[in-house]
Amino acid sequence: MSINLSTFYEGLTLKNPIVVGASNLVTDVDNLVKLEEAGAGAIVYKSLFEEQIQLEAFQLEQMQESYSYWDQEHNTIFPTANHAGPAEHLRQLKEARKHLTIPLIGSLNCINNDSWLKFALKMEDTGIDALELNFYNSHLDFNSTSEMIEARQIKTLELVKAGVRLPVFVKLSPFYSNTLKLIASMDALDVAGFVLFNRLFQPDIDIEKEEHHFPYNFSSESDNRLALRYAGLLHKKIKGSIVCNTGILSGHDIIKMLLAGADAVQVVSAIYKKGIHTVTQMLTEIETWMKKHKYQSLDDFQGKLAKENLDDPFAYKRAQYVDILMKSEVFMKYHPKETDDEAKDD
């Protein structure tokens, strides 16, 4: 039986649903080539961060100024130099595009609206196939309302959409008052798709050193459940593609997301933990499962377990959570000894 793994990643047709997410892995050209050979359907290049450019420019300026008026004959010992901005990142994007035949997606993370559009236009000129905008908000301001935050992000999206010709994807965090409403508002702007969700680094505290540190934690399998839930809620409800991200560690995880209604997934942690060959293993697992269940294409089962296609009204509602908590076997599974002791007392 011939298996067809192709999927429509709004604006792009991929040979399979595995998209390698943005990371430092892809900055090595050899890794790019190996990822394509392993079977990746598309690759998202490492994000261009406006904050990083600003920091590097500030550090360069500080270094130059630290030697100002070194002696009576010199105002500075350095020649006049300005930070190159995104030039190096853009050069790397162009180089990456030369080595790939699969779609290459640029990733952008900015602060100011002017920068979003300026960098988006420059990235478009590198020959990338689509653009991914990373939207999130670090809650530091007690006075910002949800309406203010969402309106600002929608305005940014409108600005970029009006300026570039590329398919534009939005990568969101789950931290909104009503994530579904925001997605619906952005979908009305003809967004190509939504990546669910950003995995944000959170601070930790070293209690011996009594200082903050930022550990790099890979995602675990249980981390994919939130994306799975939203894929199931969004399937057939929006025009844009649904891409699940975080906690996608095996082909079986990908199958779950597709059953819920996703069009594709992004993987990063799995490649860091298991190596580039894990992409090939994932594809084999999907094909083996599809043959077992007699599916020939992703369309045969995509969204089969989405809310849209279920008779169970509680599958995606809080009632399911309440039902699980009320079942005594759940407690017995995790506290068998306590249950046995109670039985002896009786």
SULLINFEN-V334147 format. One record per residue. N is the residue number from 1. RES is the residue in three letters. SS is DSSP state (h for helix, s for strand, l for the rest). PHI is phi in degrees with one decimal (NA if undefined). D_FIRST is the distance of its C-alpha to the first C-alpha in whole Angstrom. Layout:
N & RES & SS & PHI & D_FIRST
N & RES & SS & PHI & D_FIRST
This chain:
1 & MET & l & NA & 0
2 & SER & l & -79.1 & 4
3 & ILE & l & -106.5 & 6
4 & ASN & s & -112.0 & 10
5 & LEU & l & -98.7 & 13
6 & SER & l & -64.8 & 16
7 & THR & s & -142.3 & 18
8 & PHE & s & -96.4 & 22
9 & TYR & s & -99.4 & 25
10 & GLU & l & -14.8 & 27
11 & GLY & l & 93.4 & 29
12 & LEU & s & -134.4 & 26
13 & THR & s & -105.9 & 22
14 & LEU & s & -103.1 & 21
15 & LYS & l & -71.8 & 17
16 & ASN & l & -161.5 & 17
17 & PRO & l & -83.5 & 19
18 & ILE & s & -90.8 & 21
19 & VAL & s & -110.6 & 25
20 & VAL & s & -78.2 & 27
21 & GLY & l & -75.1 & 31
22 & ALA & l & -63.8 & 34
23 & SER & l & -168.9 & 36
24 & ASN & h & -68.8 & 38
25 & LEU & h & -54.4 & 35
26 & VAL & h & -82.7 & 34
27 & THR & h & -76.7 & 38
28 & ASP & l & -92.8 & 37
29 & VAL & h & -58.5 & 35
30 & ASP & h & -60.0 & 34
31 & ASN & h & -65.8 & 32
32 & LEU & h & -57.6 & 31
33 & VAL & h & -64.0 & 29
34 & LYS & h & -65.6 & 28
35 & LEU & h & -65.5 & 26
36 & GLU & h & -67.0 & 25
37 & GLU & h & -63.8 & 23
38 & ALA & h & -72.3 & 22
39 & GLY & l & 117.6 & 20
40 & ALA & l & -54.5 & 22
41 & GLY & l & -80.2 & 21
42 & ALA & s & -164.7 & 25
43 & ILE & s & -133.7 & 28
44 & VAL & s & -97.7 & 32
45 & TYR & l & -75.1 & 35
46 & LYS & l & -50.7 & 37
47 & SER & l & -66.4 & 40
48 & LEU & s & -91.3 & 43
49 & PHE & s & -104.7 & 46
50 & GLU & h & -61.8 & 49
51 & GLU & h & -61.0 & 51
52 & GLN & h & -66.3 & 50
53 & ILE & h & -63.4 & 51
54 & GLN & h & -61.8 & 54
55 & LEU & h & -64.5 & 55
56 & GLU & h & -65.3 & 55
57 & ALA & h & -64.9 & 57
58 & PHE & h & -65.6 & 59
59 & GLN & h & -65.4 & 59
60 & LEU & h & -63.1 & 60
61 & GLU & h & -63.4 & 63
62 & GLN & h & -63.1 & 64
63 & MET & h & -62.8 & 64
64 & GLN & h & -65.9 & 66
65 & GLU & h & -72.4 & 69
66 & SER & l & -64.7 & 69
67 & TYR & l & -111.1 & 71
68 & SER & l & -65.4 & 73
69 & TYR & l & 53.2 & 77
70 & TRP & l & -58.5 & 76
71 & ASP & s & -150.1 & 80
72 & GLN & l & -68.6 & 82
73 & GLU & l & -97.8 & 81
74 & HIS & s & -131.0 & 77
75 & ASN & l & -71.1 & 76
76 & THR & l & -157.9 & 73
77 & ILE & l & -93.0 & 71
78 & PHE & l & -101.7 & 68
79 & PRO & l & -70.7 & 67
80 & THR & l & -63.6 & 66
81 & ALA & l & -148.0 & 62
82 & ASN & l & -112.8 & 60
83 & HIS & l & -63.0 & 57
84 & ALA & l & -76.0 & 54
85 & GLY & l & 66.9 & 52
86 & PRO & l & -84.7 & 48
87 & ALA & h & -54.7 & 48
88 & GLU & h & -66.5 & 47
89 & HIS & h & -62.1 & 44
90 & LEU & h & -65.0 & 43
91 & ARG & h & -63.8 & 44
92 & GLN & h & -64.9 & 41
93 & LEU & h & -60.9 & 39
94 & LYS & h & -60.2 & 39
95 & GLU & h & -64.1 & 39
96 & ALA & h & -61.8 & 35
97 & ARG & h & -61.0 & 34
98 & LYS & h & -66.6 & 35
99 & HIS & h & -96.6 & 33
100 & LEU & l & -118.3 & 29
101 & THR & l & -107.2 & 27
102 & ILE & l & -81.8 & 25
103 & PRO & s & -58.5 & 27
104 & LEU & s & -116.0 & 31
105 & ILE & s & -112.4 & 32
106 & GLY & s & -84.2 & 36
107 & SER & s & -123.5 & 37
108 & LEU & s & -129.0 & 41
109 & ASN & s & -140.0 & 43
110 & CYS & l & -124.7 & 47
111 & ILE & l & -114.8 & 50
112 & ASN & l & -97.3 & 52
113 & ASN & h & -59.1 & 51
114 & ASP & h & -59.0 & 52
115 & SER & h & -70.5 & 50
116 & TRP & h & -52.9 & 47
117 & LEU & h & -72.0 & 47
118 & LYS & h & -60.4 & 49
119 & PHE & h & -70.8 & 46
120 & ALA & h & -60.9 & 43
121 & LEU & h & -65.9 & 45
122 & LYS & h & -66.6 & 45
123 & MET & h & -68.2 & 41
124 & GLU & h & -59.0 & 40
125 & ASP & l & -69.2 & 42
126 & THR & l & -79.7 & 40
127 & GLY & l & 98.0 & 37
128 & ILE & l & -64.5 & 35
129 & ASP & l & -94.3 & 32
130 & ALA & s & -162.5 & 33
131 & LEU & s & -131.7 & 36
132 & GLU & s & -113.3 & 36
133 & LEU & s & -98.4 & 39
134 & ASN & s & -95.3 & 40
135 & PHE & s & -107.9 & 42
136 & TYR & l & -163.2 & 44
137 & ASN & l & -138.3 & 47
138 & SER & l & -83.4 & 49
139 & HIS & l & -78.3 & 52
140 & LEU & l & -118.8 & 55
141 & ASP & l & -103.3 & 57
142 & PHE & l & -69.7 & 58
143 & ASN & l & -96.4 & 59
144 & SER & l & -75.0 & 56
145 & THR & l & -97.6 & 54
146 & SER & h & -60.1 & 51
147 & GLU & h & -62.7 & 52
148 & MET & h & -65.4 & 53
149 & ILE & h & -64.7 & 50
150 & GLU & h & -68.6 & 47
151 & ALA & h & -63.0 & 50
152 & ARG & h & -65.5 & 50
153 & GLN & h & -70.1 & 46
154 & ILE & h & -65.9 & 45
155 & LYS & h & -62.9 & 48
156 & THR & h & -61.0 & 47
157 & LEU & h & -61.6 & 43
158 & GLU & h & -60.1 & 45
159 & LEU & h & -63.8 & 47
160 & VAL & h & -68.3 & 44
161 & LYS & h & -59.2 & 42
162 & ALA & h & -73.0 & 45
163 & GLY & h & -96.9 & 45
164 & VAL & l & -110.3 & 42
165 & ARG & l & -99.7 & 39
166 & LEU & l & -72.1 & 36
167 & PRO & s & -61.7 & 34
168 & VAL & s & -114.1 & 36
169 & PHE & s & -104.1 & 34
170 & VAL & s & -118.8 & 36
171 & LYS & s & -103.4 & 36
172 & LEU & s & -112.1 & 38
173 & SER & l & -90.8 & 40
174 & PRO & l & -86.2 & 39
175 & PHE & l & -91.5 & 43
176 & TYR & l & -128.1 & 44
177 & SER & l & -59.7 & 46
178 & ASN & l & -143.0 & 43
179 & THR & h & -59.8 & 40
180 & LEU & h & -63.1 & 39
181 & LYS & h & -65.4 & 42
182 & LEU & h & -63.2 & 42
183 & ILE & h & -61.1 & 38
184 & ALA & h & -61.6 & 39
185 & SER & h & -65.0 & 42
186 & MET & h & -71.7 & 40
187 & ASP & h & -63.0 & 37
188 & ALA & l & -65.8 & 39
189 & LEU & l & -91.8 & 40
190 & ASP & l & 63.4 & 37
191 & VAL & l & -67.6 & 36
192 & ALA & l & -66.7 & 32
193 & GLY & s & 178.7 & 31
194 & PHE & s & -126.9 & 32
195 & VAL & s & -100.7 & 32
196 & LEU & s & -120.0 & 33
197 & PHE & l & -140.5 & 35
198 & ASN & l & -60.8 & 37
199 & ARG & l & -101.0 & 38
200 & LEU & l & -91.8 & 42
201 & PHE & l & -74.4 & 44
202 & GLN & l & -118.2 & 46
203 & PRO & l & -73.2 & 50
204 & ASP & s & -126.8 & 51
205 & ILE & s & -126.0 & 54
206 & ASP & s & -85.8 & 55
207 & ILE & l & -74.6 & 58
208 & GLU & l & -79.7 & 60
209 & LYS & l & -82.8 & 60
210 & GLU & l & 54.4 & 60
211 & GLU & s & -150.4 & 58
212 & HIS & s & -77.2 & 55
213 & HIS & s & -146.2 & 52
214 & PHE & l & -123.5 & 48
215 & PRO & l & -69.2 & 46
216 & TYR & l & -91.1 & 42
217 & ASN & l & -106.2 & 40
218 & PHE & l & -71.7 & 36
219 & SER & l & -74.4 & 34
220 & SER & l & -114.1 & 33
221 & GLU & h & -58.2 & 30
222 & SER & h & -67.7 & 33
223 & ASP & h & -69.5 & 34
224 & ASN & h & -86.5 & 30
225 & ARG & h & -69.4 & 31
226 & LEU & h & -67.7 & 34
227 & ALA & h & -63.3 & 31
228 & LEU & h & -60.4 & 29
229 & ARG & h & -61.1 & 31
230 & TYR & h & -70.9 & 32
231 & ALA & h & -61.3 & 29
232 & GLY & h & -65.6 & 28
233 & LEU & h & -77.2 & 32
234 & LEU & h & -90.0 & 31
235 & HIS & l & -55.2 & 28
236 & LYS & l & 70.2 & 28
237 & LYS & l & -101.5 & 32
238 & ILE & l & -131.1 & 32
239 & LYS & l & -83.2 & 31
240 & GLY & l & -71.8 & 31
241 & SER & s & -71.0 & 28
242 & ILE & s & -114.1 & 28
243 & VAL & s & -122.1 & 27
244 & CYS & s & -90.5 & 28
245 & ASN & s & -135.7 & 30
246 & THR & l & 86.7 & 32
247 & GLY & l & 76.7 & 30
248 & ILE & l & -94.4 & 27
249 & LEU & l & -113.7 & 26
250 & SER & l & -153.9 & 23
251 & GLY & h & -63.0 & 19
252 & HIS & h & -64.8 & 20
253 & ASP & h & -63.0 & 23
254 & ILE & h & -64.3 & 21
255 & ILE & h & -59.2 & 19
256 & LYS & h & -57.8 & 22
257 & MET & h & -64.7 & 23
258 & LEU & h & -67.4 & 20
259 & LEU & h & -61.5 & 21
260 & ALA & h & -72.0 & 24
261 & GLY & l & 131.1 & 24
262 & ALA & l & -69.8 & 24
263 & ASP & l & -92.2 & 22
264 & ALA & s & -161.6 & 23
265 & VAL & s & -134.6 & 24
266 & GLN & s & -116.2 & 27
267 & VAL & s & -124.0 & 27
268 & VAL & l & -140.4 & 31
269 & SER & h & -55.8 & 32
270 & ALA & h & -59.8 & 29
271 & ILE & h & -72.6 & 29
272 & TYR & h & -62.9 & 33
273 & LYS & h & -79.1 & 32
274 & LYS & h & -114.4 & 29
275 & GLY & l & 104.4 & 29
276 & ILE & l & -62.2 & 27
277 & HIS & l & -63.0 & 24
278 & THR & h & -63.4 & 24
279 & VAL & h & -62.0 & 22
280 & THR & h & -63.1 & 19
281 & GLN & h & -62.7 & 19
282 & MET & h & -59.9 & 19
283 & LEU & h & -63.4 & 16
284 & THR & h & -63.1 & 14
285 & GLU & h & -63.0 & 15
286 & ILE & h & -65.2 & 14
287 & GLU & h & -62.8 & 10
288 & THR & h & -62.2 & 11
289 & TRP & h & -64.0 & 12
290 & MET & h & -64.0 & 10
291 & LYS & h & -64.2 & 7
292 & LYS & h & -61.0 & 11
293 & HIS & l & -96.6 & 11
294 & LYS & l & 60.3 & 8
295 & TYR & l & -101.8 & 9
296 & GLN & l & -99.7 & 7
297 & SER & s & -142.6 & 11
298 & LEU & h & -63.6 & 14
299 & ASP & h & -59.9 & 16
300 & ASP & h & -67.4 & 14
301 & PHE & l & -134.5 & 16
302 & GLN & l & -60.3 & 19
303 & GLY & l & 78.6 & 22
304 & LYS & l & -58.9 & 21
305 & LEU & l & -110.8 & 24
306 & ALA & l & -74.9 & 26
307 & LYS & h & -56.0 & 30
308 & GLU & h & -57.1 & 29
309 & ASN & h & -108.9 & 27
310 & LEU & l & -108.8 & 28
311 & ASP & l & -83.8 & 31
312 & ASP & l & -69.7 & 33
313 & PRO & l & -74.2 & 36
314 & PHE & l & -105.1 & 36
315 & ALA & l & -58.4 & 33
316 & TYR & l & -116.5 & 34
317 & LYS & l & -116.2 & 38
318 & ARG & h & -61.9 & 41
319 & ALA & h & -56.2 & 41
320 & GLN & h & -63.9 & 38
321 & TYR & h & -63.1 & 40
322 & VAL & h & -62.4 & 43
323 & ASP & h & -60.7 & 41
324 & ILE & h & -63.4 & 40
325 & LEU & h & -64.8 & 43
326 & MET & h & -82.1 & 45
327 & LYS & l & -79.4 & 42
328 & SER & h & -66.7 & 45
329 & GLU & h & -65.5 & 42
330 & VAL & h & -66.4 & 41
331 & PHE & h & -65.5 & 44
332 & MET & h & -63.0 & 44
333 & LYS & h & -62.8 & 41
334 & TYR & h & -98.1 & 43
335 & HIS & l & -135.0 & 46
336 & PRO & h & -62.8 & 46
337 & LYS & h & -65.3 & 50
338 & GLU & h & -61.4 & 51
339 & THR & h & -67.5 & 50
340 & ASP & h & -64.3 & 51
341 & ASP & h & -62.7 & 55
342 & GLU & h & -64.5 & 55
343 & ALA & h & -64.8 & 54
344 & LYS & h & -65.1 & 57
345 & ASP & h & -62.9 & 60
346 & ASP & l & -69.5 & 59
